[in-house]
Amino acid sequence: MAHFLPPDWARVAQLVSPALERTAPDATAPQLLVLVPDAGAAVGLARTLAALPAARGRRIVAATSAARAKRLLVGAPAHAVIGAPAALAPALAASALKLDQVATVVLAAADELEADDADLGAVLAEVPKGAARLLTALDATAGVETLIERQLHKARRVTEDTVAAVKSSANIRCLTVTGVPADAIPQVLDEVDAPTAVVLAGDAAEAATARQVLAALGHADGDPVAHVVETEVPANTALVIVLGVPTGAAWAQALSATPTQVVAIVAPRQRAALARLAGAPVPPFSAKGAVAKARAAEARMRAELRDVLAAGVPSREVLALEPLLAEHDGLEVAAAALRLVERARAVTDEAVKHAEARIRKEMKEAEAEKAAADRPPRPRGIRIDRSDLPRTFGDDRPRGPRGPRRDDFPLREPGGGRGAGPRGGKPGGFAPRGDRPR
């Protein structure tokens, strides 16, 4: 089955939940395989899926890299494995990942996967032919159609109900985050400072996280100044904070409440879905501090230009730029010249930073050398002069009594016939021993 919906991991987790619930608790190999575009998607989907009731008693492994996937899969069996093909293919080649028991394979955010990827083909080739297949994507792109033709032939397609773009006078902006959307709520509240604010959550788990954030800021549950809703936004709310990409019906209802400002906190891959929902590209949400800093820099630049113009423009620069007026407007020529100036200034600033870093390093080395020179020398140990001590050599040294000399020790004979020596009677040998026969 192919589902066309925004890349929202909460919705994907709801689709995957029945397959996870069908896995055997005593499974010795993964029975659910979910392929995602990258490591961030694997972690996000695994975190969302682990919060569902179907995940109780099941081990879910998010393979963020090939080395980590091998280590986790060898340590203990996993019921579900989530990861990118580039992270799972090496584990499969090293026999750390077994796919012979996979009952369901999911291609999540398939429009971000490469249909001709060698790693993707290697992983899918090991999946049993009888395994159920599920695909989610935002659009039916050429790559998605190729995957459907190869892996989900004649699959049923389910498209989320779309709602026509609602005209609204609200100032709609989006804040892109890579982590949990609810963690960015304080930033939006501080920057906008609206009299009333509502946080629109997509599901119960997301709403619970948002309530915890608001409680940490001092807003109790149901506080009219700032509270969380899952379905309906109250009318005439000054600020609506949307977590993720909502459904078409929820988006239309939020705009019908006539808010003054709407800020959607989304992941980078959800911006296209938000633009489709809004009917136009959504501008980014910028902090006041960054905007004020940019405006101050532009004001300084204009002041510098006024000083140059007041001093009089040299004729050489005018003659050099005059031919460009036949092809471009004067304002365009000035803007291009300003870009060149900013580029040169950036290079100069970078050179200054490197010079400052080098000077600081040299100063630290000089201070270290000076400290070493000023340090008092370490005291040496006391040496004893032994020149006046008596010294004994040779026979002056005391000796102990010598033992008795053995007179019966056999002497070496200068010669003799065969058998005179201990070994064959060789000349110069010792006399044979008398305690044993020869």
VOLOZA-448179 format. One record per residue (C-alpha): x, y, z; residue number from 1. Coordinates in steps of 0.02 Angstrom, whole numbers. Example, Ala and Ser with C-alpha at 12.3 -4.5 7.8 and 13.67 -1.06 7.14 Angstrom:
BEGIN
R, 615, -225, 390, 1
R, 684, -53, 357, 2
This chain:
BEGIN
R, 0, 0, 0, 1
R, 64, 174, -45, 2
R, 16, 320, 68, 3
R, 43, 498, 6, 4
R, 55, 613, 157, 5
R, 176, 740, 233, 6
R, 338, 671, 308, 7
R, 269, 674, 485, 8
R, 342, 535, 591, 9
R, 190, 533, 705, 10
R, 79, 483, 558, 11
R, 207, 361, 491, 12
R, 218, 281, 664, 13
R, 30, 259, 668, 14
R, 40, 167, 501, 15
R, 184, 58, 561, 16
R, 107, 21, 732, 17
R, -1, -128, 676, 18
R, 149, -213, 596, 19
R, 250, -189, 755, 20
R, 109, -259, 860, 21
R, 106, -416, 752, 22
R, 289, -456, 787, 23
R, 322, -605, 900, 24
R, 388, -557, 1072, 25
R, 512, -702, 1068, 26
R, 577, -665, 893, 27
R, 761, -703, 863, 28
R, 776, -591, 709, 29
R, 694, -429, 649, 30
R, 516, -449, 587, 31
R, 489, -265, 543, 32
R, 607, -167, 430, 33
R, 586, 20, 402, 34
R, 697, 108, 274, 35
R, 717, 296, 296, 36
R, 824, 427, 205, 37
R, 951, 467, 342, 38
R, 1004, 443, 523, 39
R, 900, 589, 588, 40
R, 743, 513, 515, 41
R, 786, 345, 595, 42
R, 803, 423, 768, 43
R, 645, 528, 749, 44
R, 537, 383, 692, 45
R, 610, 264, 822, 46
R, 575, 388, 962, 47
R, 396, 414, 904, 48
R, 366, 229, 878, 49
R, 436, 183, 1049, 50
R, 305, 293, 1134, 51
R, 160, 192, 1061, 52
R, 76, 49, 1157, 53
R, 125, -74, 1020, 54
R, 309, -51, 1065, 55
R, 292, -128, 1239, 56
R, 403, -280, 1254, 57
R, 481, -247, 1084, 58
R, 659, -192, 1048, 59
R, 673, -56, 916, 60
R, 845, -18, 845, 61
R, 882, 145, 754, 62
R, 1033, 112, 644, 63
R, 1118, 281, 628, 64
R, 1281, 213, 558, 65
R, 1351, 50, 491, 66
R, 1468, 20, 639, 67
R, 1332, 56, 767, 68
R, 1208, -55, 675, 69
R, 1329, -202, 680, 70
R, 1363, -178, 866, 71
R, 1179, -162, 915, 72
R, 1115, -305, 808, 73
R, 1249, -427, 866, 74
R, 1219, -387, 1050, 75
R, 1036, -439, 1060, 76
R, 893, -480, 940, 77
R, 783, -336, 883, 78
R, 599, -343, 836, 79
R, 608, -190, 723, 80
R, 754, -108, 634, 81
R, 746, 70, 568, 82
R, 885, 145, 465, 83
R, 949, 210, 300, 84
R, 1004, 85, 166, 85
R, 1183, 149, 178, 86
R, 1188, 99, 363, 87
R, 1100, -69, 346, 88
R, 1189, -138, 192, 89
R, 1360, -159, 278, 90
R, 1276, -244, 427, 91
R, 1188, -360, 305, 92
R, 1351, -400, 216, 93
R, 1436, -438, 383, 94
R, 1294, -559, 430, 95
R, 1251, -450, 580, 96
R, 1077, -416, 508, 97
R, 962, -561, 462, 98
R, 809, -521, 356, 99
R, 742, -697, 327, 100
R, 604, -671, 459, 101
R, 547, -497, 402, 102
R, 358, -494, 385, 103
R, 335, -309, 343, 104
R, 451, -186, 255, 105
R, 412, 1, 254, 106
R, 487, 130, 136, 107
R, 461, 291, 236, 108
R, 482, 458, 147, 109
R, 513, 363, -14, 110
R, 522, 524, -115, 111
R, 688, 558, -28, 112
R, 759, 385, -68, 113
R, 858, 346, -225, 114
R, 767, 212, -325, 115
R, 929, 155, -408, 116
R, 1033, 153, -249, 117
R, 1141, -3, -239, 118
R, 1124, -15, -49, 119
R, 935, -2, -61, 120
R, 931, -141, -191, 121
R, 1046, -251, -86, 122
R, 936, -234, 68, 123
R, 771, -262, -23, 124
R, 842, -414, -113, 125
R, 858, -505, 55, 126
R, 678, -471, 107, 127
R, 564, -622, 85, 128
R, 448, -613, -65, 129
R, 295, -639, 44, 130
R, 330, -491, 159, 131
R, 201, -352, 163, 132
R, 259, -188, 88, 133
R, 211, -11, 138, 134
R, 267, 154, 61, 135
R, 245, 334, 118, 136
R, 288, 488, 15, 137
R, 236, 668, -7, 138
R, 223, 661, -198, 139
R, 218, 527, -330, 140
R, 386, 575, -405, 141
R, 475, 476, -540, 142
R, 580, 388, -409, 143
R, 426, 343, -308, 144
R, 341, 273, -463, 145
R, 496, 167, -496, 146
R, 494, 98, -319, 147
R, 308, 61, -330, 148
R, 334, -30, -495, 149
R, 478, -135, -426, 150
R, 425, -167, -247, 151
R, 237, -131, -234, 152
R, 170, -185, -402, 153
R, -16, -141, -420, 154
R, -18, -73, -242, 155
R, -169, 22, -180, 156
R, -138, 209, -164, 157
R, -207, 313, -22, 158
R, -195, 502, -34, 159
R, -229, 613, 115, 160
R, -380, 724, 91, 161
R, -321, 895, 38, 162
R, -409, 1056, 84, 163
R, -407, 1206, -29, 164
R, -292, 1345, 27, 165
R, -381, 1458, 150, 166
R, -357, 1644, 128, 167
R, -299, 1724, 288, 168
R, -226, 1890, 339, 169
R, -117, 1808, 472, 170
R, 71, 1826, 464, 171
R, 123, 1645, 430, 172
R, 305, 1597, 459, 173
R, 399, 1436, 490, 174
R, 539, 1393, 611, 175
R, 649, 1249, 554, 176
R, 720, 1137, 691, 177
R, 811, 971, 690, 178
R, 757, 909, 861, 179
R, 592, 902, 954, 180
R, 475, 1042, 893, 181
R, 408, 1075, 1068, 182
R, 580, 1127, 1128, 183
R, 571, 1282, 1017, 184
R, 409, 1346, 1097, 185
R, 499, 1461, 1223, 186
R, 597, 1543, 1083, 187
R, 438, 1585, 987, 188
R, 348, 1649, 1141, 189
R, 493, 1762, 1189, 190
R, 514, 1835, 1015, 191
R, 329, 1866, 978, 192
R, 270, 1910, 1155, 193
R, 86, 1891, 1109, 194
R, -53, 1921, 1237, 195
R, -131, 1751, 1200, 196
R, -50, 1598, 1123, 197
R, -110, 1424, 1077, 198
R, 0, 1275, 1036, 199
R, -80, 1159, 908, 200
R, -15, 981, 930, 201
R, -39, 838, 809, 202
R, -65, 697, 934, 203
R, -78, 659, 1119, 204
R, 107, 623, 1142, 205
R, 157, 787, 1060, 206
R, 28, 879, 1164, 207
R, 95, 804, 1325, 208
R, 272, 861, 1281, 209
R, 210, 1037, 1241, 210
R, 116, 1045, 1407, 211
R, 275, 1000, 1499, 212
R, 368, 1141, 1411, 213
R, 232, 1267, 1453, 214
R, 226, 1206, 1633, 215
R, 413, 1237, 1647, 216
R, 380, 1416, 1588, 217
R, 247, 1442, 1723, 218
R, 90, 1412, 1618, 219
R, -30, 1291, 1701, 220
R, -141, 1176, 1600, 221
R, -285, 1280, 1529, 222
R, -197, 1447, 1556, 223
R, -282, 1571, 1436, 224
R, -115, 1657, 1405, 225
R, -36, 1500, 1333, 226
R, -108, 1325, 1323, 227
R, -108, 1171, 1212, 228
R, -248, 1106, 1101, 229
R, -260, 954, 987, 230
R, -415, 992, 886, 231
R, -492, 1166, 888, 232
R, -403, 1333, 905, 233
R, -505, 1465, 1000, 234
R, -562, 1615, 900, 235
R, -464, 1778, 900, 236
R, -304, 1700, 966, 237
R, -157, 1816, 941, 238
R, -25, 1682, 911, 239
R, -45, 1502, 851, 240
R, 108, 1390, 864, 241
R, 89, 1237, 753, 242
R, 197, 1086, 793, 243
R, 240, 996, 631, 244
R, 130, 992, 477, 245
R, -54, 975, 527, 246
R, -191, 896, 426, 247
R, -285, 1000, 300, 248
R, -438, 1010, 410, 249
R, -338, 1063, 564, 250
R, -245, 1195, 463, 251
R, -406, 1267, 393, 252
R, -485, 1274, 566, 253
R, -331, 1360, 639, 254
R, -336, 1496, 505, 255
R, -524, 1517, 524, 256
R, -492, 1569, 706, 257
R, -420, 1732, 632, 258
R, -253, 1731, 724, 259
R, -134, 1876, 705, 260
R, 22, 1769, 685, 261
R, 51, 1586, 645, 262
R, 220, 1504, 673, 263
R, 243, 1325, 616, 264
R, 387, 1230, 695, 265
R, 437, 1099, 567, 266
R, 583, 990, 517, 267
R, 683, 1036, 362, 268
R, 602, 899, 257, 269
R, 428, 963, 304, 270
R, 445, 1135, 226, 271
R, 382, 1078, 56, 272
R, 228, 999, 135, 273
R, 195, 1158, 235, 274
R, 210, 1265, 78, 275
R, 84, 1153, -11, 276
R, -34, 1165, 137, 277
R, -18, 1355, 145, 278
R, -34, 1374, -43, 279
R, 126, 1477, -56, 280
R, 306, 1474, 7, 281
R, 312, 1511, 193, 282
R, 446, 1637, 247, 283
R, 563, 1587, 388, 284
R, 540, 1645, 566, 285
R, 684, 1760, 613, 286
R, 731, 1812, 788, 287
R, 724, 1996, 831, 288
R, 905, 1998, 883, 289
R, 963, 1933, 714, 290
R, 852, 2057, 621, 291
R, 914, 2203, 725, 292
R, 1094, 2152, 696, 293
R, 1068, 2142, 508, 294
R, 982, 2311, 504, 295
R, 1123, 2390, 604, 296
R, 1252, 2321, 481, 297
R, 1154, 2391, 335, 298
R, 1141, 2561, 421, 299
R, 1330, 2565, 446, 300
R, 1356, 2522, 263, 301
R, 1242, 2663, 205, 302
R, 1332, 2785, 320, 303
R, 1499, 2737, 244, 304
R, 1429, 2764, 68, 305
R, 1362, 2935, 118, 306
R, 1535, 2984, 181, 307
R, 1616, 2931, 17, 308
R, 1486, 3025, -87, 309
R, 1502, 3179, 21, 310
R, 1690, 3181, -4, 311
R, 1668, 3175, -193, 312
R, 1679, 3024, -308, 313
R, 1847, 3012, -400, 314
R, 1833, 3025, -588, 315
R, 1930, 2864, -618, 316
R, 1796, 2756, -536, 317
R, 1659, 2849, -631, 318
R, 1745, 2821, -798, 319
R, 1774, 2637, -757, 320
R, 1589, 2604, -717, 321
R, 1509, 2717, -848, 322
R, 1507, 2584, -990, 323
R, 1401, 2471, -878, 324
R, 1259, 2598, -876, 325
R, 1220, 2553, -1057, 326
R, 1180, 2374, -1004, 327
R, 1121, 2389, -824, 328
R, 1032, 2509, -711, 329
R, 1138, 2619, -599, 330
R, 1066, 2539, -443, 331
R, 1112, 2366, -506, 332
R, 1291, 2422, -540, 333
R, 1303, 2496, -365, 334
R, 1234, 2335, -288, 335
R, 1362, 2230, -383, 336
R, 1502, 2344, -326, 337
R, 1438, 2330, -147, 338
R, 1442, 2141, -159, 339
R, 1623, 2146, -216, 340
R, 1665, 2261, -71, 341
R, 1581, 2145, 54, 342
R, 1671, 1994, -19, 343
R, 1839, 2082, -6, 344
R, 1797, 2138, 171, 345
R, 1754, 1960, 220, 346
R, 1923, 1900, 156, 347
R, 2009, 2039, 252, 348
R, 1915, 1997, 411, 349
R, 1965, 1814, 394, 350
R, 2147, 1863, 372, 351
R, 2136, 1974, 526, 352
R, 2063, 1830, 628, 353
R, 2205, 1715, 576, 354
R, 2334, 1850, 618, 355
R, 2255, 1879, 789, 356
R, 2255, 1692, 825, 357
R, 2438, 1679, 775, 358
R, 2486, 1828, 884, 359
R, 2392, 1756, 1033, 360
R, 2483, 1591, 1010, 361
R, 2652, 1677, 1001, 362
R, 2612, 1778, 1158, 363
R, 2566, 1620, 1253, 364
R, 2728, 1537, 1200, 365
R, 2828, 1692, 1252, 366
R, 2741, 1695, 1422, 367
R, 2779, 1510, 1446, 368
R, 2963, 1537, 1404, 369
R, 2974, 1685, 1522, 370
R, 2892, 1587, 1662, 371
R, 3015, 1446, 1635, 372
R, 3162, 1568, 1640, 373
R, 3102, 1652, 1800, 374
R, 3072, 1488, 1888, 375
R, 3210, 1454, 2021, 376
R, 3322, 1305, 1986, 377
R, 3279, 1144, 2070, 378
R, 3393, 1104, 2220, 379
R, 3511, 959, 2193, 380
R, 3546, 823, 2319, 381
R, 3695, 837, 2442, 382
R, 3851, 756, 2372, 383
R, 3973, 673, 2496, 384
R, 4160, 692, 2466, 385
R, 4233, 516, 2480, 386
R, 4414, 564, 2440, 387
R, 4471, 555, 2622, 388
R, 4390, 386, 2661, 389
R, 4510, 235, 2677, 390
R, 4507, 121, 2529, 391
R, 4562, -65, 2529, 392
R, 4630, -160, 2382, 393
R, 4702, -333, 2349, 394
R, 4763, -433, 2499, 395
R, 4707, -298, 2622, 396
R, 4529, -361, 2607, 397
R, 4480, -486, 2742, 398
R, 4458, -662, 2684, 399
R, 4373, -811, 2763, 400
R, 4457, -979, 2798, 401
R, 4490, -1086, 2648, 402
R, 4423, -1263, 2643, 403
R, 4534, -1420, 2650, 404
R, 4622, -1469, 2492, 405
R, 4578, -1637, 2417, 406
R, 4735, -1741, 2388, 407
R, 4644, -1892, 2316, 408
R, 4574, -1798, 2167, 409
R, 4625, -1893, 2009, 410
R, 4751, -1801, 1904, 411
R, 4746, -1791, 1717, 412
R, 4871, -1907, 1636, 413
R, 4974, -1842, 1492, 414
R, 4938, -1992, 1381, 415
R, 4886, -2172, 1380, 416
R, 4823, -2309, 1270, 417
R, 4648, -2342, 1212, 418
R, 4530, -2345, 1359, 419
R, 4639, -2240, 1471, 420
R, 4523, -2089, 1458, 421
R, 4342, -2077, 1509, 422
R, 4281, -2068, 1329, 423
R, 4377, -2181, 1216, 424
R, 4547, -2149, 1298, 425
R, 4580, -1985, 1213, 426
R, 4741, -1903, 1269, 427
R, 4718, -1773, 1400, 428
R, 4553, -1849, 1463, 429
R, 4502, -1883, 1642, 430
R, 4520, -2053, 1726, 431
R, 4363, -2160, 1721, 432
R, 4251, -2160, 1872, 433
R, 4259, -2315, 1981, 434
R, 4080, -2309, 2046, 435
R, 4002, -2378, 1888, 436
R, 4054, -2500, 1754, 437
R, 4115, -2438, 1589, 438
